[in-house]
Amino acid sequence: MSPIDWTIFRSANPIFITMSYRSRYWSLLALLLLALFIVSGCLDFGDDVELKGNQIDASVLAKVERITEIDLPAGTKGLNYFFLGSGIDNALWLKVMIPQEKKAELLQNQLFTHKVDEPNFNMTLDRDWWSLNSLDNPVSYATEINNGTDFLGCTMGTQSGTIIMYIHWFST
């Protein structure tokens, strides 16, 4: 095997050398961006929060009202709550009990003008307490809020004569 004749490279066009350097630069930059994209999927974006019963206080319900744009009537009792903050898109699930005498007040919310025929399939959660099938006479509602960037779904019905409402929200 003969040694490489480096005189060919010394006499090469400077544009070729510059282009080669630039090509290496852009290739390295693309590789770094790809690696950053892959690693960012493993980053912790926030916290997941799960609460039940008395842990769901007025501040939690106020946060839900702010995010979902639903005005929960006085006397609403939080039963279960799950906030997914660790993903790229946040989501929340809430199960509440609504006082019977406050149902008409609740139905004044804009969400309840968007009735759907069946519970939205996006309203799923792998928790024992999230059971839309347990409701008697369920009625479901779904809409987009915040200029179409968020989905809001709700299913309301009764359990043993008590009004139960399941709320699901996620940001896209």
C-alpha positions as CSV (number, residue, x, y, z in Angstrom):
1,M,0.0,0.0,0.0
2,S,1.5,3.3,-1.0
3,P,1.6,6.3,1.4
4,I,-1.0,9.1,0.8
5,D,0.3,12.0,-1.3
6,W,-0.7,15.0,0.9
7,T,0.3,17.5,-1.8
8,I,-3.1,16.8,-3.4
9,F,-4.8,18.2,-0.3
10,R,-2.5,21.2,0.1
11,S,-3.3,22.3,-3.4
12,A,-7.0,21.7,-3.1
13,N,-9.5,24.5,-3.6
14,P,-9.9,26.5,-0.3
15,I,-13.7,26.5,-0.8
16,F,-13.7,22.6,-0.6
17,I,-11.8,22.8,2.7
18,T,-14.2,25.5,4.0
19,M,-17.3,23.5,2.8
20,S,-15.9,20.4,4.4
21,Y,-15.4,22.2,7.8
22,R,-18.9,23.7,7.5
23,S,-20.4,20.3,6.7
24,R,-18.7,18.8,9.7
25,Y,-20.0,21.7,11.9
26,W,-23.6,21.3,10.7
27,S,-23.4,17.5,11.1
28,L,-22.1,17.8,14.6
29,L,-24.8,20.4,15.4
30,A,-27.5,18.2,14.0
31,L,-26.2,15.2,16.0
32,L,-26.1,17.3,19.2
33,L,-29.7,18.6,18.6
34,L,-30.9,15.0,18.0
35,A,-29.2,13.9,21.2
36,L,-30.8,16.8,23.1
37,F,-34.2,15.9,21.7
38,I,-33.8,12.2,22.8
39,V,-32.6,13.1,26.2
40,S,-35.3,15.7,26.8
41,G,-37.9,12.9,26.7
42,C,-36.3,11.6,29.9
43,L,-36.3,14.9,31.8
44,D,-38.7,15.5,34.7
45,F,-41.0,18.3,33.7
46,G,-43.0,18.6,36.9
47,D,-44.6,16.6,39.6
48,D,-47.6,14.2,39.6
49,V,-50.0,14.9,42.4
50,E,-52.6,12.5,43.7
51,L,-55.0,13.5,46.4
52,K,-58.2,12.0,48.0
53,G,-60.9,13.1,50.3
54,N,-60.0,15.9,52.8
55,Q,-56.7,16.4,51.0
56,I,-58.7,18.1,48.2
57,D,-59.2,21.5,49.8
58,A,-60.5,24.8,48.5
59,S,-57.1,25.7,47.0
60,V,-57.1,22.5,44.9
61,L,-60.7,23.2,43.7
62,A,-59.7,26.8,42.9
63,K,-56.9,25.5,40.8
64,V,-59.2,23.2,39.0
65,E,-61.7,26.1,38.4
66,R,-58.9,28.2,37.0
67,I,-57.6,25.5,34.7
68,T,-60.9,24.1,33.5
69,E,-63.0,27.3,33.5
70,I,-65.7,25.5,35.4
71,D,-67.3,27.4,38.3
72,L,-67.8,24.7,41.0
73,P,-70.7,25.6,43.3
74,A,-70.3,26.1,47.0
75,G,-70.5,22.8,48.8
76,T,-68.6,20.8,46.1
77,K,-66.7,18.1,47.8
78,G,-63.5,16.7,46.2
79,L,-63.4,12.9,46.3
80,N,-60.3,12.1,44.2
81,Y,-57.8,14.2,42.2
82,F,-54.8,13.3,40.0
83,F,-52.6,15.9,38.3
84,L,-50.1,14.7,35.7
85,G,-47.3,17.2,35.7
86,S,-44.4,15.0,34.7
87,G,-45.2,14.8,31.0
88,I,-44.8,17.2,28.2
89,D,-48.5,18.0,28.3
90,N,-50.2,18.4,31.7
91,A,-53.5,16.7,32.5
92,L,-55.8,16.4,35.4
93,W,-58.6,14.1,36.5
94,L,-61.1,15.1,39.3
95,K,-64.0,13.3,40.9
96,V,-66.3,15.5,42.9
97,M,-69.6,15.3,44.7
98,I,-72.0,18.2,43.8
99,P,-74.8,19.1,46.3
100,Q,-78.2,18.3,44.8
101,E,-79.5,21.8,45.3
102,K,-76.5,23.3,43.4
103,K,-76.9,21.2,40.2
104,A,-78.8,24.0,38.3
105,E,-76.1,26.5,39.3
106,L,-73.4,24.2,38.0
107,L,-75.2,23.6,34.7
108,Q,-74.9,27.4,33.9
109,N,-71.2,26.8,33.0
110,Q,-70.3,27.1,29.3
111,L,-69.1,23.5,29.2
112,F,-72.6,22.1,29.7
113,T,-73.8,23.5,26.4
114,H,-71.5,20.9,24.6
115,K,-73.3,17.6,25.3
116,V,-71.8,14.4,23.7
117,D,-73.5,11.1,23.2
118,E,-71.1,9.0,25.2
119,P,-68.1,9.6,27.5
120,N,-65.0,10.7,25.6
121,F,-62.4,7.9,25.3
122,N,-59.7,10.4,26.3
123,M,-61.4,10.4,29.7
124,T,-59.5,7.3,30.9
125,L,-57.3,6.9,33.9
126,D,-55.8,3.8,35.4
127,R,-57.1,4.3,38.9
128,D,-59.8,2.3,40.8
129,W,-61.7,5.5,41.7
130,W,-62.0,6.6,38.0
131,S,-65.1,4.6,37.0
132,L,-67.6,6.3,34.7
133,N,-69.5,3.1,34.4
134,S,-70.5,3.3,38.1
135,L,-72.8,6.3,37.4
136,D,-76.5,6.0,37.0
137,N,-77.9,8.1,34.1
138,P,-74.6,9.5,33.0
139,V,-74.5,12.6,30.8
140,S,-71.2,13.7,29.1
141,Y,-69.9,17.0,27.9
142,A,-66.7,17.9,26.0
143,T,-65.2,21.0,24.5
144,E,-61.9,22.7,23.7
145,I,-60.9,25.7,25.8
146,N,-58.1,28.3,25.8
147,N,-58.4,28.9,22.0
148,G,-58.4,25.2,21.3
149,T,-55.1,24.3,23.1
150,D,-56.8,22.4,25.9
151,F,-59.4,19.6,26.0
152,L,-62.1,19.5,28.7
153,G,-64.4,16.6,29.3
154,C,-67.0,15.9,32.0
155,T,-69.3,13.1,32.8
156,M,-72.0,13.6,35.5
157,G,-74.5,11.2,36.9
158,T,-75.7,9.8,40.2
159,Q,-74.4,7.2,42.6
160,S,-76.7,6.2,45.4
161,G,-78.7,9.4,44.8
162,T,-75.7,11.7,45.1
163,I,-74.5,13.8,42.1
164,I,-71.0,12.7,41.0
165,M,-69.0,14.5,38.4
166,Y,-65.9,13.3,36.7
167,I,-63.7,16.1,35.1
168,H,-60.8,15.5,32.7
169,W,-58.6,18.2,31.3
170,F,-55.4,18.1,29.3
171,S,-53.2,20.6,27.5
172,T,-52.1,19.8,24.0
